[in-house]
Amino acid sequence: MEDIKIQGFDFALINEYFVELERQGPGSPEATVRALGFIDNLATESKIADLGCGTGGQTMVLAQNTKASITALDLFPGSIEKLNASAGKLGLQDRVKGIVGSMDALPFENEEFDLIWSEGAIANIGFEKGLNHWKSFLKKGGFLAVTYESWFTEERPAEIEKFWLDAVPEMDTIGHNVSIMQKAGFLPVGVFTLPETCWTDTYFTPQKSAQETFLKKHAGNKTVEAFIAYMRHEAELYSQYKQYYGYVFYIGKKL
Ligand SMILES: C[S@@+](CC[C@H](N)C(=O)[O-])C[C@H]1O[C@@H](n2cnc3c(N)ncnc32)[C@H](O)[C@@H]1O
């Protein structure tokens, strides 16, 4: 795991920073609940997988709004520890289990799940590859709900295009992503863009104080300074170019 780099930064460093935050990507309880509204196959015996769950912000919302059992998977052990502790505090430990694993080699049975969920994480495997790999773990008629970075317009300024294509080389328009979903064998049942508050209120704002703390903890560390500068740049670019891109929820039913 030490060798993995995202945008040139060590996976371990990124996670040490994000593990202190409730969410590791844009999103909100309201958006999670809205997406759940498109899914109509869940019962007490249903099984949900939450892939790239982080510390479990959305996992707890899923648990509180369904009766299903949830397996939440992330590559970073620190996040899984936190997730399992939160499940215990909320009395959800019988239905929510966090496990360490990789989304590109899932330790599950074929057609095990009624619903596969993933917020802000599918870019780590690739949208098309993720849909195709994950599909085999879903029952026929099961649902998939993912958020993914998407372009809102056909054209955009070079500065923002470069920033995001460096981070997510396959990033594309909503129309293109829906067609990928269809080609992968899903009926698209819901698509909506996350509101700006999912970036500002739940993602960028909580990072401000976390950044100060992190810089103090690693005083003099140039890599940490560069990482925090990168995170601040991401927030600045968002406020400048938010009309061109955002996270989109894609919800599909396995045919
Ligand atoms: C942007 S965060 C989103 C976390 C959470 N779903 C949220 O919305 O707050 C992406 C997550 O994907 C995880 N991740 C990255 N590569 C992974 C992989 N190959 N397998 C499983 N998890 C991975 C990271 O550790 C991180 O927790």
The ligand as an SDF file (V2000), in Angstrom:
LIG
                    3D

 27 29  0  0  0  0  0  0  0  0999 V2000
  -12.6330   10.3840   -2.2080 C   0  0  0  0  0  0  0  0  0  0  0  0
  -12.5880    9.1160   -0.9900 S   0  0  0  0  0  0  0  0  0  0  0  0
  -14.3430    8.8420   -0.7200 C   0  0  0  0  0  0  0  0  0  0  0  0
  -14.6550    8.2430    0.6290 C   0  0  0  0  0  0  0  0  0  0  0  0
  -16.1320    8.1730    1.0160 C   0  0  0  0  0  0  0  0  0  0  0  0
  -16.8800    7.2990    0.1340 N   0  0  0  0  0  0  0  0  0  0  0  0
  -16.7400    9.5620    1.0270 C   0  0  0  0  0  0  0  0  0  0  0  0
  -17.4660    9.9000    0.0700 O   0  0  0  0  0  0  0  0  0  0  0  0
  -16.4980   10.2880    1.9990 O   0  0  0  0  0  0  0  0  0  0  0  0
  -12.0630    7.6860   -1.8970 C   0  0  0  0  0  0  0  0  0  0  0  0
  -11.8190    6.4580   -1.0390 C   0  0  0  0  0  0  0  0  0  0  0  0
  -11.4330    5.3850   -1.8850 O   0  0  0  0  0  0  0  0  0  0  0  0
  -10.4540    4.6130   -1.2090 C   0  0  0  0  0  0  0  0  0  0  0  0
   -9.7110    3.8370   -2.1930 N   0  0  0  0  0  0  0  0  0  0  0  0
   -8.7930    4.2540   -3.1030 C   0  0  0  0  0  0  0  0  0  0  0  0
   -8.3700    3.2310   -3.8580 N   0  0  0  0  0  0  0  0  0  0  0  0
   -9.0390    2.1280   -3.4180 C   0  0  0  0  0  0  0  0  0  0  0  0
   -9.0460    0.7510   -3.8030 C   0  0  0  0  0  0  0  0  0  0  0  0
   -8.2950    0.3060   -4.8080 N   0  0  0  0  0  0  0  0  0  0  0  0
   -9.8700   -0.0880   -3.1410 N   0  0  0  0  0  0  0  0  0  0  0  0
  -10.6540    0.3370   -2.1200 C   0  0  0  0  0  0  0  0  0  0  0  0
  -10.6800    1.6240   -1.7030 N   0  0  0  0  0  0  0  0  0  0  0  0
   -9.8950    2.5090   -2.3560 C   0  0  0  0  0  0  0  0  0  0  0  0
   -9.6230    5.6250   -0.4580 C   0  0  0  0  0  0  0  0  0  0  0  0
   -8.9200    5.0220    0.6140 O   0  0  0  0  0  0  0  0  0  0  0  0
  -10.7100    6.6060   -0.0070 C   0  0  0  0  0  0  0  0  0  0  0  0
  -11.2080    6.2570    1.2520 O   0  0  0  0  0  0  0  0  0  0  0  0
  1  2  1  0
  2  3  1  0
  2 10  1  0
  3  4  1  0
  4  5  1  0
  5  6  1  0
  5  7  1  0
  7  8  2  0
  7  9  1  0
 10 11  1  0
 11 12  1  0
 11 26  1  0
 12 13  1  0
 13 14  1  0
 13 24  1  0
 14 15  1  0
 14 23  1  0
 15 16  2  0
 16 17  1  0
 17 18  1  0
 17 23  2  0
 18 19  1  0
 18 20  2  0
 20 21  1  0
 21 22  2  0
 22 23  1  0
 24 25  1  0
 24 26  1  0
 26 27  1  0
M  CHG  2   2   1   9  -1
M  END
$$$$
